[in-house]
């Protein structure tokens, strides 16, 4: 799949800067047309602001306005050849496909690109991407009147729609960057049906000035930080969490925001917005292509642009006399809560049977799969299947696969016996070592019984053995014993998944967790065709603690007496320093990350502590928010004179108030929201004042970290 431009319309703004609007259609390869009449205010691009400038996702949209005209009279409908009596004319609409972008078949059928002249000559301009998005399936108003009439429609970068997709990544310990790409692939790499092609095809760039301890400076912490398990992307019921929730948490974890910038997904930490340049070691963006491959670096030598009325080149000029300053009160305390309830790691590797070898290996039938990390007694009767596993060698064809309890695979055992066999049919001894702390643990597994030759209730018993170190669990006596015990669990339901749970005490000594499942006991029929499916085998710590919370308070004497409190931040992933939690941050070896450092510093911080310190820095004194309308003047041609090119304002522009007549206002700002009328060259900006100068050493703050049963309140 590919997009082809159907309409390419060049135009100039009111200051004669050259722009271009392209409307591309999927699989289009025909002529490029330019016969669309733009409206008076044809292109408006907006990055939606939020009252909280710590908001991690800044989506964007574009409003397009144009005229629908008669085919009669050519491109200019008001030409001299138009008949005097308009009411007597036969009116024509455009070809049916001509404005079909007004009603797309899906959200990725039509793609809008807005470009500005960044070089070349007026006759042969060179363009750069300013914004790109898809025409959205939405309501629009079409006047029922004679031509010409004006219509408008909207395009979006669709980042706000990813809450409609559930996280589906399969990497066991994804990096934070891999998880971000998994969330964004729904709009970045895939069309509405999940296939590659219909996409924004955005690359990525990162600027985040922290790193895990022992990582080199100028690295991307999103590629250095791993999530302990992909299961952390599920809720307490085992259901996948939506991609927007995951993306928000990954960004807040490192105090970052994401937005599109010049055709790239751009992720920047809010503390980096206090820099005066995005150029140089530790200040460059690290760039990647749409597939996540590292490319190079990206720099902006001078993102700071003066706001004044001098008319000098590269100046941002205030317009409409509507600039205002809004003061936000300072804050002294901030709390971060990481939810840990039901997020203990499964002690068994591949307890969900999702890691399998290829079909038909080592005695496994061609329709079966061998599970990794499990030892199988008889590979002809015990193997993994998915919902489409069938035995085509039999007549009629036998279907073995059912919908798994979770994921794509479950473990199938065929046959039953009347006595306990000497050897288990399947075993897992890859469990991690549990150290006794007095905390209870829980064993659980899901089972599904199927006896194709029997209808109604069928009495059967599952037999299993659990071992930790030298001790075996005895269900009947609710105790650990050094004697080998095979437990019996009655099952009486067919054609339904049931979850069996057992609450256990920890044994007195540490040890590796092992589990064995034996062939099912069925005394009446001894049915060789009896089928029992297992899934989601777990041993987890069963703790009632629900949150791991970090509270940071300013103790620096000059600013400690403020009373404001930043709203608490709830995130899914954190530096818990205990890899028993699946949402713990770990390194590439799966070891819990011990500390984080600022760029260029060896001082160790807990991640949540450091992020709170950075947020409090922005709010340690009154924070000035400047809002209003501005205009961007032309670029400097190198001699101090204006030319007809312009570098437009975007979310990486750092406006600086520089009025010689207003001595009390001289701030460098970061843009949080932007509404841009391209034709009029008018920007409405919402900003805040970034600052990282007040809190500079660990002694400026006091940190309290602890586990809590209930969510702590400030």
Helices and strands as residue ranges (DSSP letters): E 3-12, E 18-26, E 37-47, E 60-68, G 86-88, G 100-103, E 110-120, E 125-135, E 149-156, G 159-164, H 176-188, E 203-207, E 210-212, H 221-224, E 226-227, G 230-233, H 243-253, E 256-261, E 264-269, G 270-274, E 285-288, E 294-298, E 304-307, E 316-328, E 331-339, E 356-359, E 369-371, E 375-376, E 382-385, E 390-391, E 398-399, E 410-414, E 416-417, E 426-428, E 433-434, E 441-450, E 460-468, E 471-474, E 479-481, E 487-491, E 497-504, E 511-521, E 531-541, E 547-554, E 564-565, E 569-571, E 585-586, E 596-598, H 607-619, E 623-632, E 654-657, E 670-677, E 682-688, G 698-700, E 701-708
